[in-house]
Amino acid sequence: MITMKTQITELFGLNIYTEKSVFVGEVEDVILDIEGKKMESLVVGKLNQELVDIKNYKGLKVPFRIIRSIGDIVIIRHLPGAFKSGDFGEAGK
Amino acid sequence: MSRVLARSLSKKKIVTNEGKVIGTLKNLVVDFETGQVVDLVIYPDPSFDTSGYRTEGDRLYIPFEAVKDIKDYIVVDRYLSRK
């Protein structure tokens, strides 16, 4: 278990899942907001191909505010409609 | 426009606002709960006098608050960078 204050390199390579256990990808890098002195978003690599339309692939950023928790993996909020195939959201949304 | 990729900071030189080189960046300490960047973890230059600074083994810690700007170098405020 990673404690609250951690070296940023510990994040690299962690798997990212939504809170509905959908694999999103792997942490490739972190975008920092220098003025705000905080992590702005995670850059996702090894993207789950079923989540995105590869033709429009521009990489994926996960804003820090949708991160639920970080430990051995990263759990983010499940956003229906955020991903190309709507299969992962609630039906009808 | 002060967004920067964390990996791009690796091995960047840290200088004070007076132009003195402190060392090279080793890592960053972050708070996963709040997303706040807390400290710079630095390998100090052998010539740098680390007295008055927070150290742990061969590493030197400077609060991220001291960072003035990051371009080719990481510029830190001399006074804010001490403990």
Backbone of each chain as nested JSON, in Angstrom:
{
  "chains": [
    {"id": "A", "residues": [
      {"number": 1, "name": "MET", "atoms": {"N": [0.846, -1.2, 0.0], "CA": [0.0, 0.0, 0.0], "C": [0.88, 1.248, 0.0]}},
      {"number": 2, "name": "ILE", "atoms": {"N": [0.559, 2.153, -0.881], "CA": [1.319, 3.386, -0.979], "C": [0.741, 4.399, -0.005]}},
      {"number": 3, "name": "THR", "atoms": {"N": [1.621, 5.048, 0.75], "CA": [1.136, 6.043, 1.706], "C": [0.773, 7.335, 0.985]}},
      {"number": 4, "name": "MET", "atoms": {"N": [0.285, 8.304, 1.747], "CA": [-0.268, 9.505, 1.141], "C": [0.773, 10.305, 0.378]}},
      {"number": 5, "name": "LYS", "atoms": {"N": [1.928, 10.525, 0.994], "CA": [2.969, 11.294, 0.315], "C": [3.991, 10.344, -0.288]}},
      {"number": 6, "name": "THR", "atoms": {"N": [4.105, 10.414, -1.586], "CA": [4.866, 9.416, -2.308], "C": [5.662, 10.073, -3.417]}},
      {"number": 7, "name": "GLN", "atoms": {"N": [6.741, 9.411, -3.82], "CA": [7.506, 9.896, -4.956], "C": [6.689, 9.656, -6.226]}},
      {"number": 8, "name": "ILE", "atoms": {"N": [6.756, 10.63, -7.103], "CA": [5.89, 10.617, -8.274], "C": [6.199, 9.44, -9.208]}},
      {"number": 9, "name": "THR", "atoms": {"N": [7.44, 8.966, -9.183], "CA": [7.803, 7.856, -10.07], "C": [7.072, 6.564, -9.704]}},
      {"number": 10, "name": "GLU", "atoms": {"N": [6.582, 6.498, -8.453], "CA": [5.818, 5.322, -8.041], "C": [4.544, 5.163, -8.869]}},
      {"number": 11, "name": "LEU", "atoms": {"N": [4.104, 6.281, -9.434], "CA": [2.864, 6.26, -10.212], "C": [3.048, 5.612, -11.579]}},
      {"number": 12, "name": "PHE", "atoms": {"N": [4.253, 5.789, -12.138], "CA": [4.478, 5.342, -13.504], "C": [4.295, 3.831, -13.607]}},
      {"number": 13, "name": "GLY", "atoms": {"N": [3.502, 3.432, -14.591], "CA": [3.304, 2.009, -14.83], "C": [2.132, 1.402, -14.069]}},
      {"number": 14, "name": "LEU", "atoms": {"N": [1.516, 2.175, -13.16], "CA": [0.36, 1.631, -12.444], "C": [-0.806, 1.455, -13.412]}},
      {"number": 15, "name": "ASN", "atoms": {"N": [-1.564, 0.376, -13.209], "CA": [-2.747, 0.148, -14.032], "C": [-3.888, 1.04, -13.574]}},
      {"number": 16, "name": "ILE", "atoms": {"N": [-4.653, 1.532, -14.557], "CA": [-5.79, 2.398, -14.247], "C": [-7.079, 1.641, -14.549]}},
      {"number": 17, "name": "TYR", "atoms": {"N": [-7.944, 1.586, -13.572], "CA": [-9.258, 0.978, -13.749], "C": [-10.326, 1.994, -13.355]}},
      {"number": 18, "name": "THR", "atoms": {"N": [-11.521, 1.848, -13.948], "CA": [-12.633, 2.654, -13.452], "C": [-13.214, 1.931, -12.245]}},
      {"number": 19, "name": "GLU", "atoms": {"N": [-14.083, 2.611, -11.518], "CA": [-14.657, 1.983, -10.324], "C": [-15.622, 0.855, -10.682]}},
      {"number": 20, "name": "LYS", "atoms": {"N": [-15.884, 0.675, -11.994], "CA": [-16.652, -0.503, -12.419], "C": [-15.741, -1.57, -13.017]}},
      {"number": 21, "name": "SER", "atoms": {"N": [-14.498, -1.556, -12.596], "CA": [-13.506, -2.574, -12.969], "C": [-13.215, -2.652, -14.452]}},
      {"number": 22, "name": "VAL", "atoms": {"N": [-13.359, -1.536, -15.173], "CA": [-12.986, -1.511, -16.582], "C": [-11.535, -1.026, -16.682]}},
      {"number": 23, "name": "PHE", "atoms": {"N": [-10.722, -1.826, -17.369], "CA": [-9.324, -1.452, -17.541], "C": [-9.213, -0.285, -18.515]}},
      {"number": 24, "name": "VAL", "atoms": {"N": [-8.514, 0.756, -18.141], "CA": [-8.362, 1.936, -19.005], "C": [-6.979, 1.958, -19.654]}},
      {"number": 25, "name": "GLY", "atoms": {"N": [-5.948, 1.74, -18.877], "CA": [-4.586, 1.778, -19.413], "C": [-3.578, 1.852, -18.291]}},
      {"number": 26, "name": "GLU", "atoms": {"N": [-2.414, 2.378, -18.621], "CA": [-1.309, 2.427, -17.692], "C": [-0.834, 3.865, -17.553]}},
      {"number": 27, "name": "VAL", "atoms": {"N": [-0.385, 4.245, -16.371], "CA": [0.124, 5.615, -16.191], "C": [1.46, 5.744, -16.917]}},
      {"number": 28, "name": "GLU", "atoms": {"N": [1.501, 6.643, -17.902], "CA": [2.725, 6.819, -18.676], "C": [3.491, 8.052, -18.176]}},
      {"number": 29, "name": "ASP", "atoms": {"N": [2.747, 9.07, -17.832], "CA": [3.361, 10.31, -17.365], "C": [2.323, 11.099, -16.571]}},
      {"number": 30, "name": "VAL", "atoms": {"N": [2.782, 12.156, -15.926], "CA": [1.884, 13.002, -15.145], "C": [2.063, 14.44, -15.622]}},
      {"number": 31, "name": "ILE", "atoms": {"N": [0.969, 15.119, -15.887], "CA": [1.051, 16.526, -16.258], "C": [0.929, 17.359, -14.987]}},
      {"number": 32, "name": "LEU", "atoms": {"N": [1.936, 18.222, -14.787], "CA": [1.956, 19.055, -13.585], "C": [1.561, 20.479, -13.93]}},
      {"number": 33, "name": "ASP", "atoms": {"N": [0.818, 21.079, -13.023], "CA": [0.485, 22.498, -13.121], "C": [1.471, 23.216, -12.204]}},
      {"number": 34, "name": "ILE", "atoms": {"N": [2.444, 23.908, -12.825], "CA": [3.531, 24.497, -12.038], "C": [3.014, 25.616, -11.135]}},
      {"number": 35, "name": "GLU", "atoms": {"N": [2.167, 26.48, -11.686], "CA": [1.665, 27.597, -10.871], "C": [0.76, 27.101, -9.742]}},
      {"number": 36, "name": "GLY", "atoms": {"N": [-0.095, 26.148, -10.093], "CA": [-1.0, 25.601, -9.08], "C": [-0.313, 24.628, -8.145]}},
      {"number": 37, "name": "LYS", "atoms": {"N": [0.929, 24.253, -8.484], "CA": [1.718, 23.317, -7.689], "C": [0.99, 21.999, -7.467]}},
      {"number": 38, "name": "LYS", "atoms": {"N": [0.322, 21.507, -8.505], "CA": [-0.365, 20.229, -8.317], "C": [-0.349, 19.374, -9.584]}},
      {"number": 39, "name": "MET", "atoms": {"N": [-0.745, 18.129, -9.397], "CA": [-0.863, 17.222, -10.534], "C": [-2.154, 17.572, -11.262]}},
      {"number": 40, "name": "GLU", "atoms": {"N": [-2.063, 17.818, -12.554], "CA": [-3.259, 18.185, -13.29], "C": [-3.95, 16.956, -13.864]}},
      {"number": 41, "name": "SER", "atoms": {"N": [-3.188, 16.106, -14.53], "CA": [-3.786, 14.887, -15.055], "C": [-2.737, 13.806, -15.278]}},
      {"number": 42, "name": "LEU", "atoms": {"N": [-3.241, 12.599, -15.481], "CA": [-2.377, 11.471, -15.796], "C": [-2.399, 11.252, -17.295]}},
      {"number": 43, "name": "VAL", "atoms": {"N": [-1.25, 10.942, -17.865], "CA": [-1.19, 10.578, -19.278], "C": [-1.274, 9.058, -19.341]}},
      {"number": 44, "name": "VAL", "atoms": {"N": [-2.229, 8.565, -20.125], "CA": [-2.492, 7.132, -20.158], "C": [-1.831, 6.499, -21.377]}},
      {"number": 45, "name": "GLY", "atoms": {"N": [-1.08, 5.451, -21.133], "CA": [-0.504, 4.651, -22.21], "C": [-1.086, 3.252, -22.173]}},
      {"number": 46, "name": "LYS", "atoms": {"N": [-0.691, 2.412, -23.114], "CA": [-1.197, 1.037, -23.219], "C": [-2.722, 1.022, -23.091]}},
      {"number": 47, "name": "LEU", "atoms": {"N": [-3.338, 1.951, -23.812], "CA": [-4.77, 2.183, -23.722], "C": [-5.578, 0.947, -24.092]}},
      {"number": 48, "name": "ASN", "atoms": {"N": [-6.611, 0.688, -23.336], "CA": [-7.553, -0.386, -23.656], "C": [-8.204, -0.078, -25.005]}},
      {"number": 49, "name": "GLN", "atoms": {"N": [-7.896, -0.89, -26.001], "CA": [-8.328, -0.611, -27.375], "C": [-9.842, -0.623, -27.536]}},
      {"number": 50, "name": "GLU", "atoms": {"N": [-10.528, -1.326, -26.629], "CA": [-11.989, -1.395, -26.746], "C": [-12.656, -0.111, -26.274]}},
      {"number": 51, "name": "LEU", "atoms": {"N": [-11.893, 0.74, -25.61], "CA": [-12.485, 1.952, -25.059], "C": [-12.508, 3.091, -26.062]}},
      {"number": 52, "name": "VAL", "atoms": {"N": [-11.549, 3.086, -26.984], "CA": [-11.419, 4.255, -27.848], "C": [-11.41, 3.865, -29.315]}},
      {"number": 53, "name": "ASP", "atoms": {"N": [-11.794, 4.811, -30.119], "CA": [-11.708, 4.663, -31.564], "C": [-10.264, 4.956, -31.97]}},
      {"number": 54, "name": "ILE", "atoms": {"N": [-9.568, 3.928, -32.417], "CA": [-8.135, 4.06, -32.64], "C": [-7.814, 5.077, -33.748]}},
      {"number": 55, "name": "LYS", "atoms": {"N": [-8.746, 5.269, -34.675], "CA": [-8.484, 6.214, -35.765], "C": [-8.365, 7.656, -35.244]}},
      {"number": 56, "name": "ASN", "atoms": {"N": [-9.087, 7.904, -34.191], "CA": [-9.012, 9.246, -33.606], "C": [-8.095, 9.282, -32.398]}},
      {"number": 57, "name": "TYR", "atoms": {"N": [-7.234, 8.29, -32.32], "CA": [-6.386, 8.173, -31.149], "C": [-5.446, 9.36, -31.009]}},
      {"number": 58, "name": "LYS", "atoms": {"N": [-5.581, 10.075, -29.934], "CA": [-4.664, 11.176, -29.654], "C": [-4.066, 11.022, -28.268]}},
      {"number": 59, "name": "GLY", "atoms": {"N": [-4.205, 9.848, -27.725], "CA": [-3.771, 9.656, -26.355], "C": [-4.895, 10.046, -25.428]}},
      {"number": 60, "name": "LEU", "atoms": {"N": [-4.762, 9.649, -24.2], "CA": [-5.838, 9.908, -23.257], "C": [-5.245, 10.564, -22.018]}},
      {"number": 61, "name": "LYS", "atoms": {"N": [-5.958, 11.58, -21.538], "CA": [-5.557, 12.222, -20.293], "C": [-6.668, 11.992, -19.287]}},
      {"number": 62, "name": "VAL", "atoms": {"N": [-6.269, 11.653, -18.084], "CA": [-7.25, 11.497, -17.015], "C": [-7.062, 12.653, -16.044]}},
      {"number": 63, "name": "PRO", "atoms": {"N": [-8.03, 13.574, -15.972], "CA": [-7.894, 14.7, -15.038], "C": [-7.833, 14.202, -13.601]}},
      {"number": 64, "name": "PHE", "atoms": {"N": [-7.02, 14.877, -12.793], "CA": [-6.835, 14.416, -11.419], "C": [-8.146, 14.37, -10.636]}},
      {"number": 65, "name": "ARG", "atoms": {"N": [-9.069, 15.275, -10.973], "CA": [-10.305, 15.353, -10.176], "C": [-11.194, 14.116, -10.328]}},
      {"number": 66, "name": "ILE", "atoms": {"N": [-11.007, 13.312, -11.395], "CA": [-11.856, 12.114, -11.493], "C": [-11.169, 10.881, -10.894]}},
      {"number": 67, "name": "ILE", "atoms": {"N": [-9.995, 11.084, -10.3], "CA": [-9.319, 9.962, -9.647], "C": [-9.961, 9.717, -8.282]}},
      {"number": 68, "name": "ARG", "atoms": {"N": [-10.358, 8.478, -8.06], "CA": [-10.961, 8.113, -6.775], "C": [-9.886, 7.769, -5.767]}},
      {"number": 69, "name": "SER", "atoms": {"N": [-8.959, 6.879, -6.16], "CA": [-7.881, 6.561, -5.237], "C": [-6.694, 5.964, -5.972]}},
      {"number": 70, "name": "ILE", "atoms": {"N": [-5.551, 6.071, -5.308], "CA": [-4.308, 5.56, -5.857], "C": [-3.669, 4.659, -4.815]}},
      {"number": 71, "name": "GLY", "atoms": {"N": [-3.402, 3.439, -5.2], "CA": [-2.736, 2.496, -4.296], "C": [-1.866, 1.59, -5.138]}},
      {"number": 72, "name": "ASP", "atoms": {"N": [-2.187, 0.301, -5.135], "CA": [-1.471, -0.618, -6.019], "C": [-1.939, -0.436, -7.456]}},
      {"number": 73, "name": "ILE", "atoms": {"N": [-3.159, 0.091, -7.621], "CA": [-3.684, 0.484, -8.929], "C": [-4.293, 1.875, -8.771]}},
      {"number": 74, "name": "VAL", "atoms": {"N": [-4.706, 2.454, -9.9], "CA": [-5.388, 3.75, -9.857], "C": [-6.859, 3.505, -10.199]}},
      {"number": 75, "name": "ILE", "atoms": {"N": [-7.742, 3.998, -9.358], "CA": [-9.175, 3.863, -9.633], "C": [-9.743, 5.231, -9.981]}},
      {"number": 76, "name": "ILE", "atoms": {"N": [-10.398, 5.313, -11.146], "CA": [-11.0, 6.581, -11.552], "C": [-12.52, 6.429, -11.609]}},
      {"number": 77, "name": "ARG", "atoms": {"N": [-13.191, 7.555, -11.639], "CA": [-14.648, 7.53, -11.73], "C": [-15.055, 6.927, -13.063]}},
      {"number": 78, "name": "HIS", "atoms": {"N": [-16.156, 6.194, -13.052], "CA": [-16.663, 5.617, -14.284], "C": [-17.562, 6.653, -14.943]}},
      {"number": 79, "name": "LEU", "atoms": {"N": [-17.134, 7.127, -16.119], "CA": [-17.903, 8.168, -16.787], "C": [-18.619, 7.579, -17.993]}},
      {"number": 80, "name": "PRO", "atoms": {"N": [-19.915, 7.345, -17.891], "CA": [-20.64, 6.809, -19.032], "C": [-20.575, 7.807, -20.178]}},
      {"number": 81, "name": "GLY", "atoms": {"N": [-20.252, 7.33, -21.361], "CA": [-20.21, 8.224, -22.51], "C": [-18.866, 8.888, -22.718]}},
      {"number": 82, "name": "ALA", "atoms": {"N": [-17.966, 8.753, -21.746], "CA": [-16.651, 9.359, -21.896], "C": [-15.827, 8.587, -22.921]}},
      {"number": 83, "name": "PHE", "atoms": {"N": [-16.135, 7.321, -23.06], "CA": [-15.41, 6.483, -23.992], "C": [-16.273, 6.198, -25.209]}},
      {"number": 84, "name": "LYS", "atoms": {"N": [-15.608, 5.869, -26.284], "CA": [-16.278, 5.77, -27.58], "C": [-17.389, 4.723, -27.578]}},
      {"number": 85, "name": "SER", "atoms": {"N": [-17.077, 3.511, -27.169], "CA": [-18.118, 2.503, -27.122], "C": [-18.879, 2.671, -25.82]}},
      {"number": 86, "name": "GLY", "atoms": {"N": [-20.159, 2.827, -25.941], "CA": [-20.963, 3.161, -24.767], "C": [-21.282, 1.963, -23.889]}},
      {"number": 87, "name": "ASP", "atoms": {"N": [-20.669, 0.831, -24.191], "CA": [-21.007, -0.407, -23.491], "C": [-20.72, -0.364, -22.0]}},
      {"number": 88, "name": "PHE", "atoms": {"N": [-19.863, 0.578, -21.617], "CA": [-19.426, 0.547, -20.237], "C": [-20.266, 1.437, -19.332]}},
      {"number": 89, "name": "GLY", "atoms": {"N": [-21.117, 2.253, -19.94], "CA": [-21.961, 3.114, -19.12], "C": [-23.278, 2.432, -18.802]}},
      {"number": 90, "name": "GLU", "atoms": {"N": [-24.091, 3.1, -18.015], "CA": [-25.406, 2.553, -17.733], "C": [-26.242, 2.604, -19.014]}},
      {"number": 91, "name": "ALA", "atoms": {"N": [-27.092, 1.613, -19.189], "CA": [-27.919, 1.554, -20.394], "C": [-28.826, 2.777, -20.448]}},
      {"number": 92, "name": "GLY", "atoms": {"N": [-28.991, 3.328, -21.633], "CA": [-29.92, 4.427, -21.815], "C": [-29.308, 5.795, -21.586]}},
      {"number": 93, "name": "LYS", "atoms": {"N": [-28.063, 5.842, -21.159], "CA": [-27.464, 7.156, -20.929], "C": [-26.647, 7.606, -22.143]}}
    ]},
    {"id": "B", "residues": [
      {"number": 1, "name": "MET", "atoms": {"N": [0.117, 29.051, -19.175], "CA": [0.733, 27.888, -19.845], "C": [1.905, 27.365, -19.036]}},
      {"number": 2, "name": "SER", "atoms": {"N": [1.617, 26.871, -17.876], "CA": [2.726, 26.304, -17.123], "C": [2.433, 24.847, -16.818]}},
      {"number": 3, "name": "ARG", "atoms": {"N": [2.106, 24.117, -17.895], "CA": [1.897, 22.682, -17.752], "C": [3.168, 21.971, -18.203]}},
      {"number": 4, "name": "VAL", "atoms": {"N": [3.548, 20.971, -17.472], "CA": [4.781, 20.285, -17.825], "C": [4.647, 18.792, -17.514]}},
      {"number": 5, "name": "LEU", "atoms": {"N": [5.26, 17.967, -18.358], "CA": [5.236, 16.526, -18.117], "C": [6.27, 16.166, -17.055]}},
      {"number": 6, "name": "ALA", "atoms": {"N": [5.84, 15.364, -16.104], "CA": [6.72, 15.036, -14.989], "C": [8.016, 14.381, -15.473]}},
      {"number": 7, "name": "ARG", "atoms": {"N": [7.914, 13.502, -16.454], "CA": [9.12, 12.81, -16.93], "C": [10.122, 13.765, -17.568]}},
      {"number": 8, "name": "SER", "atoms": {"N": [9.616, 14.871, -18.143], "CA": [10.524, 15.816, -18.792], "C": [11.38, 16.568, -17.775]}},
      {"number": 9, "name": "LEU", "atoms": {"N": [10.993, 16.504, -16.504], "CA": [11.741, 17.22, -15.466], "C": [12.928, 16.422, -14.959]}},
      {"number": 10, "name": "SER", "atoms": {"N": [12.917, 15.127, -15.243], "CA": [13.944, 14.251, -14.723], "C": [15.336, 14.734, -15.161]}},
      {"number": 11, "name": "LYS", "atoms": {"N": [16.225, 14.834, -14.193], "CA": [17.63, 15.24, -14.387], "C": [17.789, 16.711, -14.764]}},
      {"number": 12, "name": "LYS", "atoms": {"N": [16.764, 17.507, -14.595], "CA": [16.916, 18.946, -14.816], "C": [17.736, 19.556, -13.681]}},
      {"number": 13, "name": "LYS", "atoms": {"N": [18.453, 20.62, -14.012], "CA": [19.263, 21.284, -12.998], "C": [18.406, 22.264, -12.19]}},
      {"number": 14, "name": "ILE", "atoms": {"N": [18.704, 22.321, -10.909], "CA": [18.016, 23.251, -10.023], "C": [18.969, 24.409, -9.739]}},
      {"number": 15, "name": "VAL", "atoms": {"N": [18.522, 25.626, -9.994], "CA": [19.345, 26.793, -9.664], "C": [18.546, 27.74, -8.774]}},
      {"number": 16, "name": "THR", "atoms": {"N": [19.251, 28.494, -7.946], "CA": [18.567, 29.491, -7.119], "C": [18.341, 30.738, -7.962]}},
      {"number": 17, "name": "ASN", "atoms": {"N": [17.505, 31.624, -7.44], "CA": [17.258, 32.886, -8.139], "C": [18.514, 33.757, -8.182]}},
      {"number": 18, "name": "GLU", "atoms": {"N": [19.559, 33.329, -7.45], "CA": [20.834, 34.056, -7.514], "C": [21.793, 33.424, -8.513]}},
      {"number": 19, "name": "GLY", "atoms": {"N": [21.338, 32.37, -9.176], "CA": [22.172, 31.756, -10.203], "C": [23.085, 30.66, -9.706]}},
      {"number": 20, "name": "LYS", "atoms": {"N": [22.889, 30.232, -8.474], "CA": [23.739, 29.166, -7.948], "C": [23.104, 27.804, -8.231]}},
      {"number": 21, "name": "VAL", "atoms": {"N": [23.923, 26.889, -8.769], "CA": [23.423, 25.538, -9.052], "C": [23.358, 24.74, -7.762]}},
      {"number": 22, "name": "ILE", "atoms": {"N": [22.191, 24.141, -7.489], "CA": [22.039, 23.305, -6.299], "C": [22.319, 21.844, -6.642]}},
      {"number": 23, "name": "GLY", "atoms": {"N": [21.765, 21.381, -7.73], "CA": [21.969, 19.981, -8.107], "C": [21.028, 19.575, -9.215]}},
      {"number": 24, "name": "THR", "atoms": {"N": [20.764, 18.269, -9.329], "CA": [19.863, 17.778, -10.368], "C": [18.649, 17.112, -9.738]}},
      {"number": 25, "name": "LEU", "atoms": {"N": [17.518, 17.218, -10.424], "CA": [16.272, 16.67, -9.893], "C": [16.274, 15.151, -9.983]}},
      {"number": 26, "name": "LYS", "atoms": {"N": [15.914, 14.543, -8.867], "CA": [15.852, 13.086, -8.814], "C": [14.399, 12.622, -8.873]}},
      {"number": 27, "name": "ASN", "atoms": {"N": [13.546, 13.305, -8.148], "CA": [12.162, 12.87, -8.055], "C": [11.316, 14.007, -7.493]}},
      {"number": 28, "name": "LEU", "atoms": {"N": [10.006, 13.783, -7.445], "CA": [9.093, 14.733, -6.823], "C": [8.281, 13.993, -5.778]}},
      {"number": 29, "name": "VAL", "atoms": {"N": [8.015, 14.664, -4.666], "CA": [7.119, 14.073, -3.672], "C": [5.739, 14.678, -3.883]}},
      {"number": 30, "name": "VAL", "atoms": {"N": [4.741, 13.808, -4.051], "CA": [3.384, 14.289, -4.282], "C": [2.442, 13.694, -3.237]}},
      {"number": 31, "name": "ASP", "atoms": {"N": [1.333, 14.384, -3.041], "CA": [0.286, 13.912, -2.143], "C": [-0.84, 13.365, -3.006]}},
      {"number": 32, "name": "PHE", "atoms": {"N": [-1.032, 12.047, -2.956], "CA": [-2.033, 11.419, -3.828], "C": [-3.46, 11.792, -3.439]}},
      {"number": 33, "name": "GLU", "atoms": {"N": [-3.655, 12.198, -2.19], "CA": [-5.008, 12.557, -1.754], "C": [-5.444, 13.885, -2.386]}},
      {"number": 34, "name": "THR", "atoms": {"N": [-4.548, 14.857, -2.35], "CA": [-4.921, 16.202, -2.793], "C": [-4.38, 16.536, -4.175]}},
      {"number": 35, "name": "GLY", "atoms": {"N": [-3.407, 15.777, -4.653], "CA": [-2.796, 16.074, -5.934], "C": [-1.699, 17.119, -5.853]}},
      {"number": 36, "name": "GLN", "atoms": {"N": [-1.439, 17.59, -4.641], "CA": [-0.44, 18.627, -4.434], "C": [0.986, 18.094, -4.641]}},
      {"number": 37, "name": "VAL", "atoms": {"N": [1.823, 18.895, -5.309], "CA": [3.247, 18.554, -5.392], "C": [3.918, 19.158, -4.173]}},
      {"number": 38, "name": "VAL", "atoms": {"N": [4.542, 18.325, -3.349], "CA": [5.015, 18.765, -2.039], "C": [6.491, 19.19, -2.076]}},
      {"number": 39, "name": "ASP", "atoms": {"N": [7.353, 18.301, -2.556], "CA": [8.797, 18.559, -2.492], "C": [9.498, 18.192, -3.795]}},
      {"number": 40, "name": "LEU", "atoms": {"N": [10.659, 18.823, -4.0], "CA": [11.606, 18.38, -5.019], "C": [12.619, 17.486, -4.311]}},
      {"number": 41, "name": "VAL", "atoms": {"N": [12.949, 16.367, -4.908], "CA": [14.017, 15.518, -4.373], "C": [15.228, 15.704, -5.281]}},
      {"number": 42, "name": "ILE", "atoms": {"N": [16.336, 16.152, -4.694], "CA": [17.481, 16.614, -5.485], "C": [18.754, 15.866, -5.088]}},
      {"number": 43, "name": "TYR", "atoms": {"N": [19.551, 15.54, -6.094], "CA": [20.93, 15.119, -5.852], "C": [21.776, 16.372, -5.853]}},
      {"number": 44, "name": "PRO", "atoms": {"N": [22.249, 16.819, -4.685], "CA": [23.002, 18.072, -4.667], "C": [24.365, 17.918, -5.35]}},
      {"number": 45, "name": "ASP", "atoms": {"N": [24.815, 18.996, -5.975], "CA": [26.162, 19.028, -6.541], "C": [27.172, 18.871, -5.404]}},
      {"number": 46, "name": "PRO", "atoms": {"N": [28.289, 18.177, -5.652], "CA": [29.289, 17.998, -4.581], "C": [29.774, 19.33, -4.019]}},
      {"number": 47, "name": "SER", "atoms": {"N": [29.774, 20.36, -4.837], "CA": [30.284, 21.656, -4.389], "C": [29.248, 22.443, -3.592]}},
      {"number": 48, "name": "PHE", "atoms": {"N": [28.022, 21.94, -3.549], "CA": [26.971, 22.723, -2.912], "C": [26.929, 22.487, -1.405]}},
      {"number": 49, "name": "ASP", "atoms": {"N": [26.884, 23.576, -0.651], "CA": [26.823, 23.499, 0.812], "C": [25.372, 23.274, 1.23]}},
      {"number": 50, "name": "THR", "atoms": {"N": [25.087, 22.077, 1.752], "CA": [23.697, 21.717, 2.037], "C": [23.25, 22.134, 3.437]}},
      {"number": 51, "name": "SER", "atoms": {"N": [24.114, 22.806, 4.213], "CA": [23.706, 23.162, 5.571], "C": [22.546, 24.159, 5.517]}},
      {"number": 52, "name": "GLY", "atoms": {"N": [21.586, 23.945, 6.39], "CA": [20.389, 24.787, 6.388], "C": [19.282, 24.212, 5.542]}},
      {"number": 53, "name": "TYR", "atoms": {"N": [19.608, 23.157, 4.775], "CA": [18.599, 22.526, 3.929], "C": [18.177, 21.195, 4.536]}},
      {"number": 54, "name": "ARG", "atoms": {"N": [17.005, 20.745, 4.134], "CA": [16.486, 19.466, 4.597], "C": [17.143, 18.355, 3.781]}},
      {"number": 55, "name": "THR", "atoms": {"N": [17.866, 17.453, 4.442], "CA": [18.522, 16.368, 3.707], "C": [18.143, 15.024, 4.298]}},
      {"number": 56, "name": "GLU", "atoms": {"N": [18.281, 13.992, 3.481], "CA": [18.026, 12.626, 3.927], "C": [18.996, 11.76, 3.147]}},
      {"number": 57, "name": "GLY", "atoms": {"N": [20.032, 11.278, 3.823], "CA": [21.076, 10.539, 3.12], "C": [21.774, 11.478, 2.148]}},
      {"number": 58, "name": "ASP", "atoms": {"N": [21.872, 11.055, 0.894], "CA": [22.556, 11.894, -0.096], "C": [21.57, 12.783, -0.846]}},
      {"number": 59, "name": "ARG", "atoms": {"N": [20.318, 12.78, -0.408], "CA": [19.334, 13.591, -1.13], "C": [18.939, 14.838, -0.352]}},
      {"number": 60, "name": "LEU", "atoms": {"N": [18.548, 15.833, -1.115], "CA": [18.173, 17.115, -0.527], "C": [16.724, 17.409, -0.929]}},
      {"number": 61, "name": "TYR", "atoms": {"N": [15.949, 17.881, 0.044], "CA": [14.539, 18.162, -0.222], "C": [14.294, 19.67, -0.22]}},
      {"number": 62, "name": "ILE", "atoms": {"N": [13.597, 20.144, -1.238], "CA": [13.22, 21.55, -1.29], "C": [11.71, 21.612, -1.51]}},
      {"number": 63, "name": "PRO", "atoms": {"N": [11.0, 22.403, -0.697], "CA": [9.548, 22.485, -0.894], "C": [9.206, 23.035, -2.283]}},
      {"number": 64, "name": "PHE", "atoms": {"N": [8.186, 22.467, -2.891], "CA": [7.816, 22.894, -4.246], "C": [7.373, 24.354, -4.245]}},
      {"number": 65, "name": "GLU", "atoms": {"N": [6.985, 24.834, -3.078], "CA": [6.593, 26.241, -2.911], "C": [7.687, 27.197, -3.349]}},
      {"number": 66, "name": "ALA", "atoms": {"N": [8.945, 26.743, -3.219], "CA": [10.083, 27.601, -3.539], "C": [10.288, 27.744, -5.043]}},
      {"number": 67, "name": "VAL", "atoms": {"N": [9.615, 26.89, -5.837], "CA": [9.826, 26.918, -7.291], "C": [9.255, 28.199, -7.881]}},
      {"number": 68, "name": "LYS", "atoms": {"N": [10.105, 28.93, -8.6], "CA": [9.661, 30.165, -9.242], "C": [9.223, 29.877, -10.673]}},
      {"number": 69, "name": "ASP", "atoms": {"N": [10.032, 29.116, -11.391], "CA": [9.661, 28.758, -12.76], "C": [10.439, 27.535, -13.224]}},
      {"number": 70, "name": "ILE", "atoms": {"N": [9.893, 26.883, -14.236], "CA": [10.558, 25.718, -14.809], "C": [10.583, 25.878, -16.316]}},
      {"number": 71, "name": "LYS", "atoms": {"N": [11.775, 26.048, -16.861], "CA": [11.929, 26.037, -18.321], "C": [13.075, 25.073, -18.61]}},
      {"number": 72, "name": "ASP", "atoms": {"N": [14.242, 25.61, -18.979], "CA": [15.409, 24.748, -19.162], "C": [16.007, 24.351, -17.821]}},
      {"number": 73, "name": "TYR", "atoms": {"N": [15.808, 25.215, -16.845], "CA": [16.26, 24.951, -15.482], "C": [15.059, 25.072, -14.55]}},
      {"number": 74, "name": "ILE", "atoms": {"N": [15.224, 24.547, -13.365], "CA": [14.22, 24.754, -12.325], "C": [14.768, 25.837, -11.402]}},
      {"number": 75, "name": "VAL", "atoms": {"N": [14.106, 26.975, -11.378], "CA": [14.589, 28.095, -10.561], "C": [13.828, 28.109, -9.245]}},
      {"number": 76, "name": "VAL", "atoms": {"N": [14.583, 28.099, -8.145], "CA": [13.954, 28.122, -6.822], "C": [14.389, 29.362, -6.047]}},
      {"number": 77, "name": "ASP", "atoms": {"N": [13.514, 29.802, -5.179], "CA": [13.825, 30.951, -4.321], "C": [14.787, 30.502, -3.225]}},
      {"number": 78, "name": "ARG", "atoms": {"N": [15.869, 31.266, -3.049], "CA": [16.914, 30.881, -2.098], "C": [16.38, 30.794, -0.667]}},
      {"number": 79, "name": "TYR", "atoms": {"N": [15.507, 31.713, -0.295], "CA": [15.032, 31.737, 1.087], "C": [13.956, 30.698, 1.338]}},
      {"number": 80, "name": "LEU", "atoms": {"N": [13.045, 30.575, 0.359], "CA": [11.943, 29.623, 0.548], "C": [12.42, 28.176, 0.46]}},
      {"number": 81, "name": "SER", "atoms": {"N": [13.599, 27.952, -0.151], "CA": [14.032, 26.577, -0.359], "C": [14.659, 25.966, 0.895]}},
      {"number": 82, "name": "ARG", "atoms": {"N": [14.966, 26.821, 1.888], "CA": [15.493, 26.268, 3.135], "C": [14.357, 25.862, 4.028]}},
      {"number": 83, "name": "LYS", "atoms": {"N": [14.71, 25.035, 5.037], "CA": [13.635, 24.54, 5.892], "C": [13.19, 25.601, 6.89]}}
    ]}
  ]
}
